[in-house]
Amino acid sequence: MDVPQVDVSGSAPAGTVISVNDDVLIVGADQQFKTSVPLEEGPNLIEIIASDENGNEASALLTVTYEP
C-alpha cells in the first residue's frame, strides 16, 4: 500500500461491538461499520474483534504493509 491509512469496514448484526486495534465501534441499525487505521512504514498488525450481547466473539488479525 502507498497511503498512510487503511479503511476497515464490514457488516454485522446491530448492537455488535467491534474493536479495531484501539477503536471501539457499536454497529448501528444499518448493520454496517467503518473506521480508518493509520499506518506506519513497514508491516502493520490490525486486530479486529467482534462480540455480541450473548458473549459470542470472533477475531481476525491482518497485516498491512505500508511502503511510501
Backbone bond lengths (Angstrom), bond angles and torsions (degrees), N, CA, C in turn:
res aa  C-N    CA-C-N  psi(-1)  N-CA   C-N-CA  omega(-1)  CA-C   N-CA-C  phi
1 M - - - 1.455 - - 1.518 108.52 -
2 D 1.337 115.42 148.89 1.460 118.68 -179.65 1.533 112.20 -123.76
3 V 1.348 116.83 22.63 1.468 121.75 173.06 1.521 107.93 -121.56
4 P 1.367 117.33 148.01 1.471 119.48 -172.86 1.522 115.06 -81.38
5 Q 1.324 118.32 19.43 1.461 120.25 175.68 1.514 109.01 -155.86
6 V 1.325 115.30 160.32 1.461 121.35 176.83 1.527 107.49 -134.24
7 D 1.341 115.67 139.88 1.456 120.84 176.26 1.527 108.75 -88.51
8 V 1.314 115.78 133.85 1.460 122.32 174.77 1.521 106.00 -114.09
9 S 1.329 116.65 120.52 1.457 119.76 -178.54 1.523 109.53 -143.03
10 G 1.315 115.09 161.93 1.451 119.66 179.05 1.505 110.77 178.65
11 S 1.309 114.68 -168.11 1.461 119.88 178.28 1.524 109.26 -131.59
12 A 1.310 115.01 149.99 1.464 122.84 179.47 1.527 106.78 -159.93
13 P 1.322 117.39 162.11 1.469 119.19 178.13 1.529 111.70 -58.70
14 A 1.324 115.91 145.42 1.469 121.02 178.27 1.529 109.92 -54.64
15 G 1.334 116.19 138.27 1.458 121.79 179.67 1.515 114.20 92.87
16 T 1.327 117.28 -10.58 1.464 120.21 177.46 1.522 109.43 -66.31
17 V 1.315 116.52 138.71 1.466 121.80 176.40 1.522 107.52 -96.12
18 I 1.330 115.98 123.35 1.459 122.78 -179.83 1.522 108.11 -113.43
19 S 1.314 115.94 127.88 1.457 121.65 175.74 1.522 107.91 -113.63
20 V 1.335 116.22 122.29 1.463 122.27 176.42 1.523 106.29 -118.55
21 N 1.337 116.58 103.12 1.466 122.78 -170.40 1.530 108.06 53.01
22 D 1.331 119.37 -113.73 1.461 120.84 -177.45 1.521 113.28 -98.95
23 D 1.335 117.88 3.10 1.461 122.50 -177.43 1.532 109.36 -96.70
24 V 1.336 116.93 122.05 1.463 121.54 -179.62 1.527 108.60 -107.49
25 L 1.340 115.16 126.96 1.461 121.86 -178.47 1.517 109.13 -122.67
26 I 1.328 116.90 148.55 1.462 121.70 172.02 1.520 106.69 -115.18
27 V 1.323 116.14 124.15 1.459 121.17 -176.72 1.526 109.20 -68.69
28 G 1.342 115.53 129.65 1.456 121.95 -178.89 1.519 112.80 -84.67
29 A 1.324 115.41 -172.38 1.462 122.26 -177.42 1.524 112.44 -62.28
30 D 1.346 117.60 -24.76 1.472 120.17 179.40 1.528 112.47 -78.06
31 Q 1.338 116.87 -3.96 1.466 124.39 177.60 1.534 113.08 62.10
32 Q 1.325 117.71 27.81 1.462 122.50 -179.87 1.526 109.57 -121.36
33 F 1.332 116.55 150.16 1.460 120.95 171.50 1.513 109.03 -140.16
34 K 1.337 115.30 153.12 1.461 120.54 179.06 1.519 108.73 -159.26
35 T 1.324 116.03 138.39 1.452 121.98 174.57 1.525 108.04 -150.98
36 S 1.314 116.38 159.19 1.462 121.78 176.63 1.515 109.27 -107.88
37 V 1.322 116.04 138.40 1.453 121.91 179.85 1.524 108.16 -115.03
38 P 1.348 117.91 121.64 1.466 119.36 177.15 1.527 110.20 -69.88
39 L 1.325 115.91 146.17 1.458 120.96 -178.34 1.520 110.96 -116.29
40 E 1.330 115.19 146.19 1.453 121.95 171.41 1.522 107.32 -103.69
41 E 1.301 117.17 158.19 1.462 120.34 179.74 1.527 110.43 -57.58
42 G 1.325 115.43 137.56 1.458 120.66 -179.10 1.519 111.15 95.33
43 P 1.339 117.24 -163.29 1.462 120.19 -178.27 1.532 111.97 -73.74
44 N 1.324 115.66 139.37 1.464 123.12 178.52 1.522 107.99 -125.99
45 L 1.316 116.90 129.13 1.456 122.13 178.66 1.529 108.68 -92.76
46 I 1.328 116.35 127.62 1.464 121.80 177.61 1.526 107.39 -117.74
47 E 1.341 115.56 121.31 1.462 121.30 179.57 1.521 108.83 -106.43
48 I 1.329 116.10 124.73 1.460 122.19 179.72 1.524 107.96 -117.84
49 I 1.332 116.30 125.85 1.465 121.55 178.95 1.528 107.61 -128.51
50 A 1.322 116.21 130.27 1.465 121.85 176.79 1.518 108.31 -118.09
51 S 1.321 116.79 135.14 1.464 120.05 176.76 1.525 109.46 -141.58
52 D 1.334 115.78 146.08 1.460 120.30 179.30 1.516 110.44 -112.23
53 E 1.343 115.65 176.97 1.471 120.43 -175.80 1.517 112.97 -68.53
54 N 1.342 118.06 -12.68 1.464 121.65 178.00 1.528 112.37 -89.68
55 G 1.322 117.00 0.75 1.456 120.35 179.04 1.515 114.08 88.47
56 N 1.329 117.25 3.26 1.470 119.93 175.83 1.519 109.20 -72.92
57 E 1.334 115.86 142.87 1.460 119.81 -177.35 1.520 110.04 -141.21
58 A 1.331 115.34 143.05 1.460 122.07 174.41 1.511 107.01 -137.16
59 S 1.320 116.30 147.19 1.460 119.12 -179.45 1.524 110.89 -142.02
60 A 1.323 114.61 160.14 1.462 121.26 177.67 1.514 107.77 -148.85
61 L 1.312 115.50 144.35 1.460 122.03 174.15 1.528 107.80 -115.92
62 L 1.327 116.06 129.20 1.458 122.04 178.66 1.513 109.19 -122.81
63 T 1.302 116.32 144.57 1.458 120.88 173.50 1.518 108.10 -116.07
64 V 1.333 115.51 123.85 1.467 121.78 178.73 1.521 106.47 -119.16
65 T 1.317 116.46 128.73 1.467 120.85 179.95 1.517 109.69 -101.86
66 Y 1.337 115.78 124.19 1.466 122.52 178.14 1.522 108.18 -100.91
67 E 1.332 115.51 120.55 1.457 121.89 177.83 1.524 109.20 -124.84
68 P 1.354 116.35 95.62 1.475 119.36 -178.19 1.523 112.14 -68.08
